[in-house]
């Protein structure tokens, strides 16, 4: 028997769809919060975050909540105060947000509610330094919708790794951001073969269709 091969833009399946919000944290999205990238609200990244990335993720999050889509938040946060549990790359960079650091939490409008899952990670790839694959399998997830920052780093790795592990990946391109427009667009082109790329309006409508 010939196996039926799905299309990347297949309809989301009720009870098998999850939204993954990547690293939408105060430390990265609030101007001046990250001492290594002080910046100002007028810089490209912070302007895009305020005008596009955060609002579109708010829309996605509300649509997911309204329509029974599982929501998983991932953040960069060490399990130890001194960061000794971090991956080697994060130690060398260095990147460290301790378990008691309020800047490690998502921005207020994107905070988890009720029993939404919050996964701390200590590497760029959520599939490398968390048990998300185990969780998604337990939850019965097939369609994984990805958004967040940075398009060319943590989002890129989630898309590629998730695809390799057998998930139907959707990347919401206008709910992702990078340090420059070029880096954002180049990343989308580079990993586009691993996912269906769609915009916030389209994905929110797909979420709503799960209720019908």
Secondary structure, DSSP 8 states (H G I E B T S, - for coil): -------TT----TTSEEEEEE--BHHHHSTTSSGGG---TTSHHHHHIIIIIHHHHHHHHHHHHHTT-EEEEEEE--SSTT-TTS-HHHHHHT----TT-GGGSB-GGG---TT-EEEEESSS-HHHHSSHHHHHHHHT--EEEEEEE-IIIIIHHHHHHHHHTT-EEEEEEEEEE-SSHHHHHHHHHHHGGGSEEE-HHHHHHHHHHTT-
